[in-house]
Amino acid sequence: MEQKIRDRLEQLRGMLQADGGDLEVVSVEGASVKVRLKGACGGCPHAVMTLKQGIERILRSEIDGSIVVERV
């Protein structure tokens, strides 16, 4: 599951990069995914929405419904 998560996050990075941001995967431990937002995403007031309603929702629907994405 970890490799599937990492692969999908790599694909999603393109959307963030298009808006001047990026993400770094800090760790994947079971269903817990920790990421660091960078660039424009790092200081964006909508970062929580990006993580929870964007990235987490996609990972849950495509890989495992128990995935939780946290910002570090």
N, CA, C and O atoms as a GROMACS GRO file, in nm:
protein
  288
    1MET      N    1   0.082  -0.119   0.000
    1MET     CA    2   0.000   0.000   0.000
    1MET      C    3   0.087   0.126   0.000
    1MET      O    4   0.053   0.226  -0.063
    2GLU      N    5   0.200   0.122   0.071
    2GLU     CA    6   0.286   0.240   0.077
    2GLU      C    7   0.330   0.285  -0.062
    2GLU      O    8   0.329   0.404  -0.094
    3GLN      N    9   0.370   0.189  -0.145
    3GLN     CA   10   0.416   0.227  -0.278
    3GLN      C   11   0.303   0.286  -0.362
    3GLN      O   12   0.326   0.380  -0.438
    4LYS      N   13   0.183   0.234  -0.349
    4LYS     CA   14   0.068   0.289  -0.421
    4LYS      C   15   0.043   0.434  -0.378
    4LYS      O   16   0.016   0.521  -0.461
    5ILE      N   17   0.052   0.459  -0.247
    5ILE     CA   18   0.032   0.594  -0.195
    5ILE      C   19   0.138   0.688  -0.250
    5ILE      O   20   0.107   0.797  -0.299
    6ARG      N   21   0.263   0.646  -0.242
    6ARG     CA   22   0.374   0.730  -0.291
    6ARG      C   23   0.360   0.758  -0.440
    6ARG      O   24   0.383   0.871  -0.485
    7ASP      N   25   0.324   0.657  -0.517
    7ASP     CA   26   0.307   0.675  -0.662
    7ASP      C   27   0.196   0.774  -0.692
    7ASP      O   28   0.210   0.861  -0.779
    8ARG      N   29   0.084   0.762  -0.622
    8ARG     CA   30  -0.029   0.852  -0.647
    8ARG      C   31   0.003   0.994  -0.604
    8ARG      O   32  -0.036   1.090  -0.671
    9LEU      N   33   0.074   1.010  -0.492
    9LEU     CA   34   0.115   1.144  -0.448
    9LEU      C   35   0.209   1.208  -0.550
    9LEU      O   36   0.204   1.329  -0.573
   10GLU      N   37   0.294   1.128  -0.609
   10GLU     CA   38   0.385   1.180  -0.711
   10GLU      C   39   0.304   1.235  -0.830
   10GLU      O   40   0.340   1.338  -0.886
   11GLN      N   41   0.198   1.167  -0.867
   11GLN     CA   42   0.112   1.215  -0.975
   11GLN      C   43   0.041   1.344  -0.936
   11GLN      O   44   0.026   1.435  -1.018
   12LEU      N   45  -0.004   1.351  -0.811
   12LEU     CA   46  -0.078   1.469  -0.765
   12LEU      C   47   0.011   1.593  -0.750
   12LEU      O   48  -0.038   1.705  -0.753
   13ARG      N   49   0.139   1.572  -0.734
   13ARG     CA   50   0.231   1.686  -0.722
   13ARG      C   51   0.221   1.780  -0.841
   13ARG      O   52   0.238   1.901  -0.825
   14GLY      N   53   0.193   1.728  -0.958
   14GLY     CA   54   0.182   1.810  -1.078
   14GLY      C   55   0.076   1.918  -1.066
   14GLY      O   56   0.096   2.030  -1.114
   15MET      N   57  -0.036   1.886  -1.002
   15MET     CA   58  -0.142   1.985  -0.982
   15MET      C   59  -0.095   2.097  -0.890
   15MET      O   60  -0.123   2.214  -0.915
   16LEU      N   61  -0.024   2.060  -0.785
   16LEU     CA   62   0.025   2.160  -0.692
   16LEU      C   63   0.134   2.246  -0.756
   16LEU      O   64   0.139   2.368  -0.737
   17GLN      N   65   0.221   2.182  -0.833
   17GLN     CA   66   0.328   2.254  -0.899
   17GLN      C   67   0.274   2.354  -1.002
   17GLN      O   68   0.334   2.459  -1.024
   18ALA      N   69   0.161   2.323  -1.062
   18ALA     CA   70   0.100   2.413  -1.159
   18ALA      C   71   0.055   2.543  -1.092
   18ALA      O   72   0.043   2.646  -1.158
   19ASP      N   73   0.030   2.538  -0.961
   19ASP     CA   74  -0.012   2.657  -0.886
   19ASP      C   75   0.103   2.718  -0.806
   19ASP      O   76   0.080   2.804  -0.722
   20GLY      N   77   0.225   2.674  -0.832
   20GLY     CA   78   0.341   2.731  -0.764
   20GLY      C   79   0.375   2.665  -0.632
   20GLY      O   80   0.456   2.717  -0.555
   21GLY      N   81   0.314   2.552  -0.605
   21GLY     CA   82   0.341   2.480  -0.481
   21GLY      C   83   0.403   2.345  -0.506
   21GLY      O   84   0.442   2.312  -0.618
   22ASP      N   85   0.412   2.267  -0.401
   22ASP     CA   86   0.466   2.132  -0.412
   22ASP      C   87   0.440   2.060  -0.280
   22ASP      O   88   0.397   2.122  -0.183
   23LEU      N   89   0.465   1.931  -0.278
   23LEU     CA   90   0.455   1.857  -0.153
   23LEU      C   91   0.570   1.759  -0.143
   23LEU      O   92   0.622   1.710  -0.244
   24GLU      N   93   0.608   1.731  -0.021
   24GLU     CA   94   0.713   1.636   0.009
   24GLU      C   95   0.652   1.530   0.101
   24GLU      O   96   0.589   1.563   0.201
   25VAL      N   97   0.671   1.405   0.067
   25VAL     CA   98   0.623   1.296   0.152
   25VAL      C   99   0.725   1.279   0.265
   25VAL      O  100   0.841   1.246   0.240
   26VAL      N  101   0.680   1.301   0.388
   26VAL     CA  102   0.767   1.287   0.503
   26VAL      C  103   0.769   1.142   0.549
   26VAL      O  104   0.876   1.086   0.575
   27SER      N  105   0.650   1.080   0.559
   27SER     CA  106   0.645   0.940   0.597
   27SER      C  107   0.511   0.879   0.559
   27SER      O  108   0.409   0.948   0.547
   28VAL      N  109   0.514   0.748   0.541
   28VAL     CA  110   0.392   0.670   0.520
   28VAL      C  111   0.405   0.550   0.613
   28VAL      O  112   0.490   0.464   0.595
   29GLU      N  113   0.317   0.547   0.714
   29GLU     CA  114   0.318   0.438   0.811
   29GLU      C  115   0.178   0.380   0.816
   29GLU      O  116   0.089   0.435   0.881
   30GLY      N  117   0.158   0.268   0.748
   30GLY     CA  118   0.024   0.210   0.740
   30GLY      C  119  -0.067   0.303   0.663
   30GLY      O  120  -0.041   0.335   0.547
   31ALA      N  121  -0.175   0.346   0.728
   31ALA     CA  122  -0.270   0.436   0.664
   31ALA      C  123  -0.246   0.582   0.701
   31ALA      O  124  -0.325   0.669   0.665
   32SER      N  125  -0.138   0.609   0.772
   32SER     CA  126  -0.104   0.746   0.812
   32SER      C  127   0.001   0.803   0.716
   32SER      O  128   0.110   0.749   0.702
   33VAL      N  129  -0.036   0.913   0.652
   33VAL     CA  130   0.052   0.976   0.554
   33VAL      C  131   0.084   1.116   0.603
   33VAL      O  132  -0.006   1.196   0.627
   34LYS      N  133   0.213   1.145   0.616
   34LYS     CA  134   0.256   1.278   0.661
   34LYS      C  135   0.327   1.346   0.544
   34LYS      O  136   0.420   1.293   0.485
   35VAL      N  137   0.279   1.468   0.515
   35VAL     CA  138   0.337   1.544   0.403
   35VAL      C  139   0.373   1.685   0.449
   35VAL      O  140   0.317   1.736   0.546
   36ARG      N  141   0.465   1.745   0.378
   36ARG     CA  142   0.503   1.884   0.400
   36ARG      C  143   0.469   1.960   0.273
   36ARG      O  144   0.514   1.924   0.164
   37LEU      N  145   0.390   2.065   0.287
   37LEU     CA  146   0.357   2.150   0.173
   37LEU      C  147   0.465   2.254   0.155
   37LEU      O  148   0.517   2.309   0.252
   38LYS      N  149   0.498   2.282   0.030
   38LYS     CA  150   0.606   2.375  -0.001
   38LYS      C  151   0.559   2.481  -0.099
   38LYS      O  152   0.451   2.470  -0.158
   39GLY      N  153   0.641   2.583  -0.115
   39GLY     CA  154   0.610   2.689  -0.210
   39GLY      C  155   0.482   2.760  -0.175
   39GLY      O  156   0.455   2.786  -0.058
   40ALA      N  157   0.404   2.792  -0.275
   40ALA     CA  158   0.278   2.865  -0.256
   40ALA      C  159   0.182   2.788  -0.166
   40ALA      O  160   0.104   2.849  -0.094
   41CYS      N  161   0.188   2.656  -0.169
   41CYS     CA  162   0.098   2.574  -0.086
   41CYS      C  163   0.134   2.582   0.062
   41CYS      O  164   0.048   2.565   0.148
   42GLY      N  165   0.260   2.608   0.091
   42GLY     CA  166   0.305   2.612   0.230
   42GLY      C  167   0.237   2.719   0.312
   42GLY      O  168   0.211   2.699   0.430
   43GLY      N  169   0.208   2.834   0.251
   43GLY     CA  170   0.146   2.943   0.324
   43GLY      C  171   0.003   2.972   0.282
   43GLY      O  172  -0.054   3.074   0.322
   44CYS      N  173  -0.054   2.885   0.204
   44CYS     CA  174  -0.188   2.908   0.151
   44CYS      C  175  -0.293   2.886   0.259
   44CYS      O  176  -0.287   2.787   0.332
   45PRO      N  177  -0.390   2.978   0.271
   45PRO     CA  178  -0.496   2.959   0.370
   45PRO      C  179  -0.589   2.842   0.337
   45PRO      O  180  -0.667   2.799   0.422
   46HIS      N  181  -0.582   2.791   0.216
   46HIS     CA  182  -0.666   2.678   0.176
   46HIS      C  183  -0.592   2.545   0.182
   46HIS      O  184  -0.641   2.445   0.128
   47ALA      N  185  -0.477   2.542   0.246
   47ALA     CA  186  -0.395   2.420   0.250
   47ALA      C  187  -0.468   2.304   0.315
   47ALA      O  188  -0.455   2.190   0.270
   48VAL      N  189  -0.544   2.329   0.420
   48VAL     CA  190  -0.618   2.221   0.487
   48VAL      C  191  -0.720   2.160   0.392
   48VAL      O  192  -0.737   2.038   0.388
   49MET      N  193  -0.787   2.245   0.316
   49MET     CA  194  -0.883   2.194   0.217
   49MET      C  195  -0.811   2.111   0.111
   49MET      O  196  -0.861   2.007   0.070
   50THR      N  197  -0.696   2.157   0.067
   50THR     CA  198  -0.618   2.084  -0.033
   50THR      C  199  -0.584   1.945   0.019
   50THR      O  200  -0.596   1.846  -0.053
   51LEU      N  201  -0.541   1.938   0.144
   51LEU     CA  202  -0.503   1.809   0.202
   51LEU      C  203  -0.622   1.718   0.226
   51LEU      O  204  -0.622   1.602   0.184
   52LYS      N  205  -0.723   1.768   0.294
   52LYS     CA  206  -0.835   1.683   0.337
   52LYS      C  207  -0.936   1.657   0.226
   52LYS      O  208  -0.977   1.543   0.206
   53GLN      N  209  -0.977   1.760   0.156
   53GLN     CA  210  -1.081   1.743   0.055
   53GLN      C  211  -1.022   1.716  -0.083
   53GLN      O  212  -1.096   1.688  -0.178
   54GLY      N  213  -0.893   1.725  -0.094
   54GLY     CA  214  -0.829   1.695  -0.221
   54GLY      C  215  -0.749   1.566  -0.211
   54GLY      O  216  -0.796   1.460  -0.252
   55ILE      N  217  -0.628   1.577  -0.157
   55ILE     CA  218  -0.534   1.465  -0.154
   55ILE      C  219  -0.588   1.347  -0.074
   55ILE      O  220  -0.588   1.234  -0.123
   56GLU      N  221  -0.635   1.372   0.049
   56GLU     CA  222  -0.685   1.262   0.132
   56GLU      C  223  -0.805   1.194   0.067
   56GLU      O  224  -0.814   1.071   0.066
   57ARG      N  225  -0.896   1.272   0.013
   57ARG     CA  226  -1.016   1.216  -0.051
   57ARG      C  227  -0.977   1.126  -0.168
   57ARG      O  228  -1.034   1.018  -0.185
   58ILE      N  229  -0.882   1.170  -0.249
   58ILE     CA  230  -0.838   1.091  -0.365
   58ILE      C  231  -0.773   0.960  -0.318
   58ILE      O  232  -0.804   0.853  -0.371
   59LEU      N  233  -0.683   0.969  -0.220
   59LEU     CA  234  -0.616   0.848  -0.171
   59LEU      C  235  -0.716   0.751  -0.110
   59LEU      O  236  -0.705   0.630  -0.131
   60ARG      N  237  -0.813   0.803  -0.036
   60ARG     CA  238  -0.914   0.716   0.024
   60ARG      C  239  -0.999   0.646  -0.081
   60ARG      O  240  -1.028   0.527  -0.069
   61SER      N  241  -1.039   0.720  -0.183
   61SER     CA  242  -1.127   0.660  -0.284
   61SER      C  243  -1.052   0.564  -0.377
   61SER      O  244  -1.111   0.467  -0.425
   62GLU      N  245  -0.926   0.589  -0.401
   62GLU     CA  246  -0.852   0.507  -0.497
   62GLU      C  247  -0.769   0.395  -0.434
   62GLU      O  248  -0.740   0.295  -0.499
   63ILE      N  249  -0.731   0.412  -0.306
   63ILE     CA  250  -0.639   0.314  -0.247
   63ILE      C  251  -0.698   0.246  -0.123
   63ILE      O  252  -0.712   0.124  -0.121
   64ASP      N  253  -0.733   0.325  -0.020
   64ASP     CA  254  -0.784   0.267   0.104
   64ASP      C  255  -0.864   0.372   0.180
   64ASP      O  256  -0.816   0.484   0.201
   65GLY      N  257  -0.984   0.338   0.220
   65GLY     CA  258  -1.072   0.430   0.287
   65GLY      C  259  -1.029   0.475   0.425
   65GLY      O  260  -1.089   0.567   0.481
   66SER      N  261  -0.926   0.413   0.481
   66SER     CA  262  -0.881   0.449   0.615
   66SER      C  263  -0.762   0.544   0.616
   66SER      O  264  -0.713   0.580   0.723
   67ILE      N  265  -0.714   0.586   0.499
   67ILE     CA  266  -0.597   0.674   0.490
   67ILE      C  267  -0.627   0.809   0.553
   67ILE      O  268  -0.733   0.868   0.532
   68VAL      N  269  -0.531   0.857   0.632
   68VAL     CA  270  -0.539   0.989   0.692
   68VAL      C  271  -0.413   1.066   0.653
   68VAL      O  272  -0.302   1.018   0.673
   69VAL      N  273  -0.432   1.185   0.596
   69VAL     CA  274  -0.320   1.268   0.554
   69VAL      C  275  -0.303   1.380   0.655
   69VAL      O  276  -0.399   1.450   0.689
   70GLU      N  277  -0.179   1.397   0.703
   70GLU     CA  278  -0.148   1.500   0.800
   70GLU      C  279  -0.039   1.590   0.746
   70GLU      O  280   0.052   1.546   0.676
   71ARG      N  281  -0.050   1.717   0.781
   71ARG     CA  282   0.051   1.815   0.742
   71ARG      C  283   0.153   1.829   0.855
   71ARG      O  284   0.116   1.842   0.971
   72VAL      N  285   0.279   1.826   0.819
   72VAL     CA  286   0.386   1.846   0.919
   72VAL      C  287   0.472   1.964   0.882
   72VAL      O  288   0.566   1.997   0.954
   0.00000   0.00000   0.00000
